[in-house]
Structures are given as structure tokens and as C-alpha cells.
Amino acid sequence: MEDGATMPNYSCAIALVLALLTPLGSTTASAGDLGARIAQQGTAKGVASCMTCHGADGGGMAATGYPRIAGLDADYMAKQLGDFRAGKRNNPVMVPMAMNLTEEEIAAVSAYYEVMPIPVPAAQPPDDSVSKAAVDLALWGDWTGRGLPSCGHCHAPDGNGIGSHFPGIADQPASYIKAQLQAWQTGARMNDPLGLMKAVADRLTDAEVEAIAGYYATQPGAPAAPAENLTKAGGNNGGAANGVQIGEIPHHGDPPSGRTAEGEGYFTSPAREDLPEGPFGEIVREGRDIFENTNAHRVSSEYVGNKQACGNCHLDAGRLADSAPLWAAWVAYPAYRAKNKKVNTYIERIQGCFQYSMNAPDSKAGRPPSADSDTILSLVAYSYWLATGAPTGDNTMPGRGYPRLKETKQGFEPARGASVYAAKCALCHGTDGAGVTLADARTLFPPLWGRDSYNWGAGMHNVDVAAAFIKHNMPLGLANTLNDQDAWDVASFMNSHERPQDPRFQGDLAATTELFHANKFDYYGKRKSEQGYLLGERPAAR
Amino acid sequence: MEDGATMPNYSCAIALVLALLTPLGSTTASAGDLGARIAQQGTAKGVASCMTCHGADGGGMAATGYPRIAGLDADYMAKQLGDFRAGKRNNPVMVPMAMNLTEEEIAAVSAYYEVMPIPVPAAQPPDDSVSKAAVDLALWGDWTGRGLPSCGHCHAPDGNGIGSHFPGIADQPASYIKAQLQAWQTGARMNDPLGLMKAVADRLTDAEVEAIAGYYATQPGAPAAPAENLTKAGGNNGGAANGVQIGEIPHHGDPPSGRTAEGEGYFTSPAREDLPEGPFGEIVREGRDIFENTNAHRVSSEYVGNKQACGNCHLDAGRLADSAPLWAAWVAYPAYRAKNKKVNTYIERIQGCFQYSMNAPDSKAGRPPSADSDTILSLVAYSYWLATGAPTGDNTMPGRGYPRLKETKQGFEPARGASVYAAKCALCHGTDGAGVTLADARTLFPPLWGRDSYNWGAGMHNVDVAAAFIKHNMPLGLANTLNDQDAWDVASFMNSHERPQDPRFQGDLAATTELFHANKFDYYGKRKSEQGYLLGERPAAR
């Protein structure tokens, strides 16, 4: 290898690819052969070899903007080829190729590239001029004002994608990422589920597109994290959940514009970069980490009995108006709560989140963190810092909690909600409602029911609370696009599933129902699950 | 007695007095006889009987403004008679009487009246028109802007006085109280220690004088609470402590004007009457009670190992600017503290007060209340409510903490401070520094050293902290009247006495000194007490 030190990486990569021509993983031998042949030689029908443009190692070509395809999710790639063929995605080079590929060939070549090792790119100098804006958008988004989730919120924090709907964008040529974002903006590309990429790209400036492209081009590539419970994007079928197509929203009329209009007048927390160094800043950062990665965090995971994180219900790391922002909560405690019929400190309020939303009774500790624990200190410090400048005692700050949704004439109905769920929610939360957890235990898309979701004591189990949250915050990046009826119905569908027991349960379902679940927005002890038991009767346990 | 139902109370009272002519208590038989004779018959030198004006029962005469003298502290009364005789107090009737009384006669008649039962007044209808303003001033004062302590702060909460310098004012004729307040205002009366009454009365409006007089006239009378360690006001000697006269400040020039000027621009907490009803208001009220009566409060006393209350160091129940007000503290936590080298929540900060200022290690519980205790909840709620409207995170609010006092060229010296103490402080805190505690365990004047004071871990044990507190807050009602040098010196005198051990002490005085008491404002482990031991070596224990 010492001789090879002067060789271009390209040659090294070819050698690597050749060494790996034997198919690996789940592809069959014959499909593998077929895939390899197309990739290297093209087809008899005039399809050029993929290598021609995407490189011998599948790494793409930065100069021309040809994407890396090595290591991409096969279902994602198959969908793209299908879309080229069906006229749902435009590209002068790819459309004629795809039109001459059979379903079988598409599947084979996609599978071939899925298992192809991702080439190690040459070291690139960091681009300081764009990095900050890019990192901000990639990792944090810009929720307030624009309703922009971070790129990582769907494409995974490392940018390598999740399942087959959210492709890896790390280690793609900057020119490719930029071209795609521009294509979403102009409508030249429109094969995105729910119209999500159109909605997001429309809110980006040219400089931001440039910055994001530059950022992800320098991030290390890796295979997408698997998410078996999510609908597949493979072939040309779109995803199907409960028999309903995942909506590819037609791009006519104005796309969702984010929160700009209604965002005016909301309180603004200090900017992330204004967080001071030193011990206080460290504790605040720790609090933010706990908030975002509660069930995976070294300090806090002991108290979490499911796969929830604080940030699942409080978007933008607790900053977002109408998403129960921490700044509004901080200044409103201590306060009397009807839930436990006493005055609660902010700490007690947070402990309630652990007890119910994080299902602490099923955790290792079996209880929420104590009032004087480091976990509580960090969360308190983070909340306090977010509220910098907010007036103490003001429990009427605009954007506080989830703005209540008016009841509709039709009421709410889980059966109707099932269709909404399949069309709008299953994409991320899965047909089984189990969401997506990363290998390091972090929750990407939270579980909505079942053993890893919030328990029957959490506020979110109430249909009215859930409907309000959903209307103003879901789907991610498309807040306020569901009509009220759909929000009510899908909330009722979500909350008509079984979940972990209410920690206040003392052995008598009827008594618990009467004591804690009397309101009409609450299915506990009153409605039967799909399994035929009253909800709360056979609660999901770990 | 049924026949007597139509008799005036006056006659009943005469009967009572006659039945009690046999002297009681500590007066000698002969002195008692002498006192009774003067009271009932006057003297051969033309002194009229006291009964003539003050009534047969010693209850005074509301119509003419003659005060009740039955049950008054003998030393207080003797001082007044002495002052009339010496021309230090003016009254056209009393001066000629007193001039014809001998020292012996003054002592005898004062002793006679001290033990005379206080007549039970006829029930009086409550005067709603004045009660609120009066109750506010009597029980709470008006610190902010006027620097007015409550009347009860010196005359005891029930208005019946403490020791011999602070006479009972409850159950005195309204006309008498009004006349005295006016006399302080005009300078017609000026025999008050430290000029306190002049300073206070000058800040009252005519309507307030009227209201206070009306309020106390309807309060039940009782003997003054004893305070043996306080200097005596008896005879014509004034009080002497460590050989220094308690200052009777000459009434020339402008009296201290309170805080009006410097009070401008300070944050203002919600008014007491704006505290809402309901569970939240109840908890806040409980917090205020704990704050004011910490060592005597049902809920909190278990954690207090001395005779301190929160309100001793945070005047006006935690509201007063420059007196470490709670509103400024609330918005500044969590914060890093060098004292324990970590970020502290507000709760942890309060626990620190219990641990050190309240000397929790010597309490029944042996530790501060836990973070999730009712005591902490109440104090948190009270602080939070006081901070209503204050900007979260602002640790620069004007009036925060005790404004630091510039060091003087002379430095500070306990020997000089002893004189300041005797002149300005012993009046309330006693020559032994033990302060005054009421029968119900409430602290009226806090102990400044010894076993019932704050321990060696409290911030107040630092001379600089104490000097800043004293300068801006002491003597009560005379804030900012000590010059800086006196404030430094008297703080050093106070803190050169022994007090309870630092809870961080692990058995090695030198090590504890080095770890926690290295600064130059700290005498722990570095200076010898009067007993010849290094401070901290033989700490005061309960």
C-alpha cells in the first residue's frame, strides 16, 4: 500500500468494488448477478452502465452533480427509478434509462447498490463560510417563523437517512443536493411523500441551499438506519398503510408557508449561540441534551420506561410556540394543577412528565428523577435559560401549551382517523405506531401507542390535547395543514390504542376510570381496543 | 351582679382596683404602699393622684387623651416621669407633677402601675374606614419608598410592647396615640432612643396617624413581653451598654427620610391585597408565614436549629430592595455559586439558607427541608409570586442582594465596632447579642451571635456582607444613617463573636479555614474570641 500512496482514490475504489462483486446480504445470487451486470455493463436495451456516470465505486461525480448511489436504500432507489420511468421525476439522462428497465432490473440494480460499500471520500477542508448556517439548519432547523424542521429530523441526525422514504444525504455531491433542493423549489422534482420536500425547500434561501449542500457533502456516508415498521417506498407502488396510499400532495396552489404569519408576536428564546460558556452553560447544554435524547441520555435514561423524549411533544427542543414551549411553562410555575389537586413547582411538573409521558414506573429506577437530581437541575436550567427575559408569573404568553381546537359538529371517530393516519402519519410513525428508534437508542419518530409510548396518565392520551398538538405541529414541517376534523379523528385513532398502564391504577379499572378518566376526550376504561378489551384492561407492558 | 348590669364600667373597675391594693409581684411592701398612695392620693408636695386623670383603673381617659398606665412597663414609665422632670418630655400637666416626685416615688408609682391589671375595655365597633391602611402600617409597614418598618416590628406584633424601650401602644386611647405621633412629628416630644419615633412619625400622613391611632385603640392590651437582655430605659439614666449611652439623637437638621429617593426605579412586587384566593394564594401565604416566622412555624421549625427567620436578613418579608429581596433572587436562579462550586437551583439556594443561616444541623431534623417538601414549595411559591413580572434570567436587577460597601482607609476593627454596637444596636439585639424571641417562639429581634444565631457557614458571617446589610438596612427605620466606617466596624464586632460551627467542618479547624474561610473578611479560625479561643474552635452549640 505504500506504493499506492500516490494512486488516486478512484483507483482504490475500483479495486474495492471489484473485490466485492460477489453479492452480499439479502439479495439472491441471480438478482445480484443481474444487478452487477446492469451496473457495470448496462442492458441490451440500450441502458448505459450505471458506473458511467455514478462512478465505478458508485460514489457519484461531484463535478457533474451525479449522486452517490452506493449504499442507498434499495427501496428508495427503486422508487426513484420507478418515478423516472413513470414521469414522476424528471431528469434528461435518467428518464430514458429508467424507461428501458424492467421492474426486475430496477429491483436488482437497486439491491446491488444498497450493499455496495460507501467509498471513503478524500478529506475535504471544512468550509467555514457556510458551516454555521448549514449546521443550524441541518441539526436544528428554523422552526420559529419558518416552521422548518432540521434536515436531520427526517434524514437522521447524521444525514444518512432512515428507511426508504428518507434517503441518505450525507456524502452526496454538493452539486447534487443543491440541484435537488432547487428542483423541489421549482417543481421540477415532485415525487416526495406528503409534499414534504417541496414545503421545506420553498422556505430556504439560495444561500441556505448552498450551505446545506456544502455541509452534507462533507459528512461521512453510511447506510440508512433500518426502520422495518415504516412503509416501503420501493417499486412504483408508493407506500400503503391500512390500504390507504401515502399522499404525494400535488404541487398546485401555495405550499404550506410555515409559521411566519402566526409566528409574529411570540416570545423568542435566546439564540443557541448566545449560551454562555462555563458551568452554567454546561448545565444548560446538558439539559438540552436530556430534553432531546431523554431515553438515550446517560444521565436521564434510567428514569424512562419507554422510547419517548421530551422533545417529541415539545418541538424545536422546547422552543416552538404552540408546541408547549418551555419558556411559557417556566414562568407559569408554581401553579395549581387540577390533575393532582395541588400547587406544583416546575420541578414537580417535570417529574409528572417522567411519570406519565416517559412512563417512569416501567423504567430501571421505577420512578421519576428526584427533585434534587442532576437530571432535574439540568432540565430546570435549560427551561430557565430558554425563558430569559420572559415575565415571571405570566401564564398567558401567546403560544403557550397547545392552542385548544374547537370541537367539530361531527365529533371525532377512530375509524375515520385510521385513514388520516395511514395517509399522513404512518410514513414516520409506522403502521404499528411504534415510531423509529436509532441504534444508539435515540428516538427519531416517537412511538404513538404500545409499550414504548406514553402511558395512560400522560396528558397526550386525551383526544383533545392530542388533536391540538397534531393540528399545530404535525406532520413535521407541515404544521396547520390538516383540517380540524382530520386532526380530531387521527388523534382519536391514536388514542384508541392500548398503551402502558396509568401509574395511578390501583387494581380497579372502573375506579381508576371514574377517578382520573371521567372526561369525554378520554378512552381509558370506556372503549374497547382492537383486541376486544376495554382500554386500560390489558395495558401494554415492557 | 344582675343589679350591677346598669352600673358604668368605671365603678366595676374601681372595685377591681380596690381589691388589688395589696401590692403584688416584685415590688416591696413599702414601695407598693408608697406607689398606691401616690396613685390614689397624690403626695404632700402637691402632686395630684394619678387616678384623677388616668382613671381609678389606670385605664386612661379617651376623651381627654390621657393614656392608660395600668400594665405599662415600670422602667418605661419611670423613664417618662424622669424625662418630664428633666425637661426631656413636655406636657403642661405632667411636668409639674414629675418635678415634685422623688426618684423613689417615681420608682414606686411605676412599679405600682406595672402590675395593675389592664382594664378590659368595652367592646368597640371596628372602624372599617381606617382599618386597612392602619393594619398595613401596623403589621407590615411601608418599606419601599418610605423605609417604614411596621409598628409591630418594635412594639411587638400585638402592639403590647417589648422590654422597657418599646411601650405597649395597644389599648391606648386613640387621642393619646395620635397626640404622641404628632408630638414626635413637631418635635414637641423627643425622648426616643436613636430618634426612631421622630424618624418614623415624620414619614406618616395625617390620615395614617389617625388610622394607626384608631387601630391600636381597639387592640386588646396586655403586659409588654419581657426582654431581660435588652438595656433598661428606667429612671433618668437612659440605657447603658458596654459603658456607652444609647443615643438619643438630637432632632436638628433633616431627619432620615427613608428610602424615597433611592427607592425610585426598583422593581415592585404585587401588592399584598392582590394575592389571589384559592390554593395558589394559600401556598403563597403559607410561604410568607414561613418566611417571617421560620423558627416558630408549624411546618418549617423542624429544620431550624437557631432562632432566626428568613425575614431577619430579608426585610419587609423579602420585598425590600438592597435587602436581598426575593424577587431579584428568584429570577437569577439556577446559577453557578462559587460557594459550592456548582450550578444551584433556587431550591438548593434556599436549602443553603436553612443549612447555614438557620443552622439546620442543630435542628430537630438535622438537615434542611427536602427539595420536594411543603416548606420548600411554599417558599418557592412565595418568591415566585413576589417576582411577578420580573424578567427571567436578569441577575442585575437594581436592589439585588446587599449593595457592596467600599472598603475604608481605616479598615474595620471590632473594638471600635463595640461602641457603635452599644449605641445603635444593643437597644434591640441586647448587650449579649441574643436578640428577642417572643413567647410563641417568633423572633422579634434576631440573635447576632451565640448558639441561636446563624452559623459559620452563613454568608452573613463575612464582615463585608454584614457591613453591606447593616449600612443599607440598620438600625430598623434608620437605614443608611450609619457612616460607612461605623457599618464596617460594627459588622466586624458582630462577627468577631463565636457562633454555631460551620456544617462543613470535618474536625480540623485549620483545614476548614483554608477550604472555606480564606477571605480577608472572615474571622473563622483566624481571630480569637473574648474567651481566648480561635473563632470556630469552641463554637456555640445548643
Chai-1 contact restraints between the chains, C-beta under 6 A:
chainA,res_idxA,chainB,res_idxB,connection_type,confidence,min_distance_angstrom,max_distance_angstrom,comment,restraint_id
A,P279,B,Y336,contact,1.0,0.0,6.0,A-B,restraint_1
A,P279,B,V343,contact,1.0,0.0,6.0,A-B,restraint_2
A,F280,B,Y336,contact,1.0,0.0,6.0,A-B,restraint_3
A,F280,B,V343,contact,1.0,0.0,6.0,A-B,restraint_4
A,I283,B,V343,contact,1.0,0.0,6.0,A-B,restraint_5
A,P334,B,V380,contact,1.0,0.0,6.0,A-B,restraint_6
A,P334,B,A381,contact,1.0,0.0,6.0,A-B,restraint_7
A,P334,B,Y384,contact,1.0,0.0,6.0,A-B,restraint_8
A,Y336,B,P279,contact,1.0,0.0,6.0,A-B,restraint_9
A,Y336,B,F280,contact,1.0,0.0,6.0,A-B,restraint_10
A,V343,B,P279,contact,1.0,0.0,6.0,A-B,restraint_11
A,V343,B,F280,contact,1.0,0.0,6.0,A-B,restraint_12
A,V343,B,I283,contact,1.0,0.0,6.0,A-B,restraint_13
A,T345,B,L377,contact,1.0,0.0,6.0,A-B,restraint_14
A,T345,B,V380,contact,1.0,0.0,6.0,A-B,restraint_15
A,A371,B,A371,contact,1.0,0.0,6.0,A-B,restraint_16
A,A371,B,D372,contact,1.0,0.0,6.0,A-B,restraint_17
A,D372,B,A371,contact,1.0,0.0,6.0,A-B,restraint_18
A,L377,B,T345,contact,1.0,0.0,6.0,A-B,restraint_19
A,V380,B,P334,contact,1.0,0.0,6.0,A-B,restraint_20
A,V380,B,T345,contact,1.0,0.0,6.0,A-B,restraint_21
A,A381,B,P334,contact,1.0,0.0,6.0,A-B,restraint_22
A,Y384,B,P334,contact,1.0,0.0,6.0,A-B,restraint_23
A,A387,B,T392,contact,1.0,0.0,6.0,A-B,restraint_24
A,T388,B,T392,contact,1.0,0.0,6.0,A-B,restraint_25
A,T388,B,G393,contact,1.0,0.0,6.0,A-B,restraint_26
A,G389,B,P391,contact,1.0,0.0,6.0,A-B,restraint_27
A,A390,B,T392,contact,1.0,0.0,6.0,A-B,restraint_28
A,P391,B,G389,contact,1.0,0.0,6.0,A-B,restraint_29
A,T392,B,A387,contact,1.0,0.0,6.0,A-B,restraint_30
A,T392,B,T388,contact,1.0,0.0,6.0,A-B,restraint_31
A,T392,B,A390,contact,1.0,0.0,6.0,A-B,restraint_32
A,G393,B,T388,contact,1.0,0.0,6.0,A-B,restraint_33
